[in-house]
Amino acid sequence: MTDTRTGGAPILFGDDVNTDVIIPGRYLVSIDPQELGEHAFEPLGREVQEHLRRSDVLVAGRNFGCGSAREQAASCLIGAGIKAVLAVSFSRVFFRNAINTGLIAVECPEAVAAVGEDTPVWVDHDAGVVEVGEQRFGFAPYPQGIKDILASGGLIPYLMRRNA
């Protein structure tokens, strides 16, 4: 069985983080996650970008990923080393793009409220559990279809394996 628990050091953001901030439009000529990851959160400055690269989990408030439907907003986070995004809520398009690119995206407002700057955050999307320090918070686990897509590394690898 694949380990579905991921996490560690978080980077924290507030509400309404827009896709233009996650990955500026001028970089949308690329679809390479590694290349895009170099420019993740560029409008917020070098310090934020450096903190992002030291983090495993991104934690945000309400409406994370609002704005355009660019799937590069999710894939650039993978390229920057983010393994999971924990938020109070997501833009529906961002959530679907995250799953399609293989990025874990979990809504759990109670867990977000418990996170501090240096509190380790662990997400087990299979079990439906977020651990924040010593606290545990439940959320509705993904349906099997989404679990299968994530286990494959995203929608395209999933479809390629299924049709092979």
TAWO-V303065 format. One record per residue. N is the residue number from 0. RES is the residue in one letter. PHI is phi in degrees with one decimal (none if undefined). D_CENTER is the distance of its C-alpha to the mean C-alpha in whole Angstrom. Layout:
n: (N,N)
res: (RES,RES)
phi: (PHI,PHI)
d_center: (D_CENTER,D_CENTER)
//
This chain:
n: (0,1,2,3,4,5,6,7,8,9,10,11,12,13,14,15,16,17,18,19,20,21,22,23,24,25,26,27,28,29,30,31,32,33,34,35,36,37,38,39,40,41,42,43,44,45,46,47,48,49,50,51,52,53,54,55,56,57,58,59,60,61,62,63,64,65,66,67,68,69,70,71,72,73,74,75,76,77,78,79,80,81,82,83,84,85,86,87,88,89,90,91,92,93,94,95,96,97,98,99,100,101,102,103,104,105,106,107,108,109,110,111,112,113,114,115,116,117,118,119,120,121,122,123,124,125,126,127,128,129,130,131,132,133,134,135,136,137,138,139,140,141,142,143,144,145,146,147,148,149,150,151,152,153,154,155,156,157,158,159,160,161,162,163)
res: (M,T,D,T,R,T,G,G,A,P,I,L,F,G,D,D,V,N,T,D,V,I,I,P,G,R,Y,L,V,S,I,D,P,Q,E,L,G,E,H,A,F,E,P,L,G,R,E,V,Q,E,H,L,R,R,S,D,V,L,V,A,G,R,N,F,G,C,G,S,A,R,E,Q,A,A,S,C,L,I,G,A,G,I,K,A,V,L,A,V,S,F,S,R,V,F,F,R,N,A,I,N,T,G,L,I,A,V,E,C,P,E,A,V,A,A,V,G,E,D,T,P,V,W,V,D,H,D,A,G,V,V,E,V,G,E,Q,R,F,G,F,A,P,Y,P,Q,G,I,K,D,I,L,A,S,G,G,L,I,P,Y,L,M,R,R,N,A)
phi: (none,-74.7,-71.7,-105.4,-99.5,-142.6,151.6,137.3,-71.6,-95.4,-119.6,-109.0,-133.5,-93.6,-83.1,55.0,-74.8,-86.5,-61.7,-66.1,-82.0,-62.3,-146.0,-58.6,-56.3,-65.6,-98.3,-74.0,-72.5,-107.3,-120.9,-78.5,-55.7,-64.8,-64.6,-64.2,-58.4,-64.5,-112.9,-59.3,59.0,-53.3,-61.7,-90.7,101.1,-59.6,-60.5,-66.0,-62.2,-65.5,-63.9,-56.9,-70.5,-90.9,-104.8,-109.8,-128.3,-101.9,-118.0,-141.9,-84.4,-80.0,62.7,-66.3,84.1,-68.4,110.5,-77.3,-92.2,-60.7,-71.9,-62.8,-63.3,-83.0,-67.3,-67.5,-67.8,-61.6,-62.5,-84.9,99.1,-74.8,-99.8,-154.0,-118.2,-112.5,-143.1,-65.9,-159.3,-120.7,-61.4,-59.6,-66.4,-61.6,-56.9,-66.3,-62.6,-60.7,-60.1,-63.4,-96.7,90.6,-95.3,-70.2,-131.3,-126.6,-96.5,-156.9,-56.1,-65.0,-67.0,-57.7,-63.3,-88.6,-78.4,-114.4,-55.0,-112.3,-85.7,-64.0,-124.7,-124.0,-120.6,-116.7,-71.2,-76.8,-81.7,74.4,-133.6,-116.7,-108.2,-121.5,60.6,-93.2,-92.5,-122.4,-130.2,-94.3,-145.3,-65.5,-62.2,-62.8,-65.3,-56.9,-60.0,-69.9,-58.9,-65.5,-63.1,-64.4,-63.7,-85.0,93.5,132.0,-66.2,-63.6,-60.0,-60.8,-66.4,-64.6,-66.9,-68.1,-97.3,-78.3)
d_center: (22,19,17,14,14,11,11,13,13,11,11,12,12,14,15,15,12,14,13,16,15,11,13,17,19,21,19,18,21,19,17,16,13,15,17,14,13,16,16,12,13,17,19,18,20,20,20,16,15,17,15,12,13,14,11,9,7,6,8,10,13,14,13,10,10,13,16,16,15,14,12,12,9,7,9,10,7,8,11,11,10,6,6,4,3,7,9,12,12,10,12,13,13,9,9,11,10,6,9,11,10,9,5,5,5,8,11,13,15,17,15,14,17,18,16,18,17,18,17,16,13,13,11,13,12,15,17,15,16,14,16,16,19,22,21,19,18,18,16,17,16,15,18,19,18,14,15,17,15,12,15,16,13,13,15,18,18,19,21,23,23,25,27,28)
//
